[in-house]
Amino acid sequence: MNSSFCRECGTKLVPKELEHEGIVPYCPSCGKFRFPQYNVAVIMIVVDEEKQKILLIQQYGRPQYILVAGYVARGESLEDAVAREVREETGMTVSHIKFNRTQFYEGSGSLMCNFTAFVRNAEEFAPNYEIDSSKWFTFEEARQNIRHGSLAEYFLVSYLDELEQE
């Protein structure tokens, strides 16, 4: 079970069989099954359409390069979250997006939804306080410089490998 206590009343949840679902956390006080909840986030491969380069960023005082990412707000579509997060963190306007894939990330308990976010005007780049530094890389340089062993690397390499197969 992902959660030990009921999100409504705080009672300790117990495992209980639910027909066609298996064992699900159950609140004996509320009399309701409490399916595990998790966060949803977007993680973007930001591509300068004109120069065909990928933006990688550094955050939180770490030297490794990663992708722009952020959480999806309640009631917000994934597509709107992509455009908002890119705009907030980089100042750039997304011209269009392409959905790539998803992967659950246990570290933050988040479903990570990967998109490619294309920008037409990289001159708009004005990073906010969340970005320590950044750099535009060619596709191959991005592959070499992304944080190795990370979910960001998985998304980026998968995207680049698919491009090569086209």
Buried (B, 14 or more C-beta within 10 A) or exposed (E): EEBEEBEEEEBEBEEEEEEEEEEBBBBEEBEEEBEEEBEBBBBBBBBBEEEEBBBBBBBEEEEBBBBBBBBBEEEBEBBEBBBBBBBEBBEBEBEEBEEBEBBEBEEBEBBBBBBBBBBBEBEEBEBEEBBEEBBBBEBEBBBEBBBEEBBBBBBBEBBBEEEEEE
